[in-house]
Amino acid sequence: MTADLPRHPVRHVRNAYVDRARPPGAAERAIMDLAAFERAHREIASWPGYAPTPLVALPGLARRLGLGAVMVKDEGRRFHLESFTALGGAYAVKRLIEERLAASASAADLRDGRWRAATQNLVFATATDGNHGRSVAWGARMFGARSVVFIHENVSAEREAAIAAFGAEMRRVPGDYDNSVRIAAEEAAKNGWIIVADSSVGIDAHAPSLVMQGYGVTMAEIDAVEPAPTHVFVPAGVGGLAAAVAAHLWEAKGAESPRLVVVEPIRADCVFRSIAAGEIAAPLAESDTFMACLAAGEVSPAAWPFLRAAVDDVLALPDAAAADAMRLLAAGRDGDPPIVAGESGAATTAALVAASQDADVRAALGLGPASRVVLFSTEGATDPAVWRETVGRAPPPVQAP
Ligand SMILES: Cc1ncc(COP(=O)(O)O)c(C=O)c1O
C-alpha cells in the first residue's frame, strides 16, 4: 500500500510525564489559557485580511497510509506572511504598544495614526530564523512603530529581503541563531528597544507568552472540527507553537484530548531530548538543519510546562524526509489537492508518512484505520528559492483562504 512512498527512519519517544487529567495551574494559566487565546482571537480577527486558514482533507494520502483521515491545517495561507508566526510576533507588538500607551488602542486607531506621536518612538527588536522576524516587522509597521531584526549568518538573502520589505532595519550578525538572540538582547538593552522574542531563554517570559497566546488562535480555529481528530501533529523549534496547541487541548479537552505528537529534525531535537529526560535538556552545540525554522538548540522555558504536561509523543526526522514531504504535498497525489509547504511546514507530513510505515512507531502511536490526523503545515514557500530547488518549479502565487 505504501510501497511507492518515500521511506525514512524516525525516532520516537513517549512522554512519561503527561499529566492532562489535572487542570492547568495558576502558574501555567499566567502564561496562556483559553481566555488569553480568546482575547488574541478577537484582536487578530479585527486585522485587515484576517480569515481562518483552511483545514484541507487529503483522502488520497489517508488511504495510502491506511488511516481514517488526514487533514492539513494550511498556515501557508495565513495573511500574506505565509506562516502561523504572523499570529504571534505581531500580536505581541500590539499588546506591548497598548501597555506602553497605558491605554487600549484599537488596531484601526493605531493603523490610522491616531497614536502616531507616541508609537513612532517605539522600537521593537527581535532575532529570527526568518518567519518570526517577519511578523514583528509587519506588526510594528501596521501599528505605527519601528523594528530592528537580527539575523544570523545562515539566514538566506531571500528571507532577509522578505523581512526588510516590512520596513525593518536589518542587522546580520556572525554565528548561529543563539548568538543572534544574545546580540539582539544586548543591543535592545543598550538602546532602549523592546524585545519581542519567541523564546524566553534568558529573558522575562512576558513577551514570549504574548507570542504564544497569538499562536493559540490557529488551534482555536479548528476547535470545533467534527468528528474530532484522534491525533494532532505539530512541529517544534523552541516549542512555542507546540506549547500553544498543548495548552489549548489541555484546558479545552483535558483527558479527552487527541494525542499530541511533536515533530522535530534529528539535527535540532531539543524537545525530544527534554521530553525523554523530563526536564529542559542542555542546549545543543549545533542545530543547523534543512528545516530552517526548526533549527533551535534549546526549549523555551515558557513553553516547557505545557510540553511536559500535555504532549504525548515526540518524533525526530532526518532532513531528507522533509524534502520528500514537500514534493509529496506539492504534487497533490491520488486526487488530493496540492499544498505548498516550506521545509519546516512539511515536517509533520514527513513524520506521519515515516511513522505510518514503521510498524513499531505506528503501533506505539496507535495509528490505524480509525485515526483522524490533523497535521499543522506551518508555512508556505517562505523561502521561494529553497522551495524551487526542492520541488523543481517555482512556487505558485499564494491563494487567499
Ligand atoms: C514555519 C515554522 N514552523 C515551525 C516553527 C516552530 O515554532 P516554535 O519555534 O514556536 O516551536 C517556526 C518558528 O518560527 C516556523 O517559522
The ligand as an SDF file (V2000), in Angstrom:
LIG
                    3D

 16 16  0  0  0  0  0  0  0  0999 V2000
    7.3710   27.7610    9.6970 C   0  0  0  0  0  0  0  0  0  0  0  0
    7.6830   27.4580   11.1190 C   0  0  0  0  0  0  0  0  0  0  0  0
    7.3650   26.2480   11.5930 N   0  0  0  0  0  0  0  0  0  0  0  0
    7.6080   25.9400   12.8850 C   0  0  0  0  0  0  0  0  0  0  0  0
    8.1980   26.8280   13.7600 C   0  0  0  0  0  0  0  0  0  0  0  0
    8.4760   26.3950   15.1640 C   0  0  0  0  0  0  0  0  0  0  0  0
    7.8320   27.1550   16.1320 O   0  0  0  0  0  0  0  0  0  0  0  0
    8.4250   27.2490   17.6010 P   0  0  0  0  0  0  0  0  0  0  0  0
    9.8160   27.8340   17.4830 O   0  0  0  0  0  0  0  0  0  0  0  0
    7.4670   28.1080   18.3320 O   0  0  0  0  0  0  0  0  0  0  0  0
    8.4970   25.8580   18.1280 O   0  0  0  0  0  0  0  0  0  0  0  0
    8.5370   28.1120   13.3110 C   0  0  0  0  0  0  0  0  0  0  0  0
    9.1410   29.1070   14.2010 C   0  0  0  0  0  0  0  0  0  0  0  0
    9.2850   30.2600   13.9080 O   0  0  0  0  0  0  0  0  0  0  0  0
    8.2790   28.4400   11.9520 C   0  0  0  0  0  0  0  0  0  0  0  0
    8.5800   29.6290   11.4410 O   0  0  0  0  0  0  0  0  0  0  0  0
  1  2  1  0
  2  3  1  0
  2 15  2  0
  3  4  2  0
  4  5  1  0
  5  6  1  0
  5 12  2  0
  6  7  1  0
  7  8  1  0
  8  9  2  0
  8 10  1  0
  8 11  1  0
 12 13  1  0
 12 15  1  0
 13 14  2  0
 15 16  1  0
M  END
$$$$
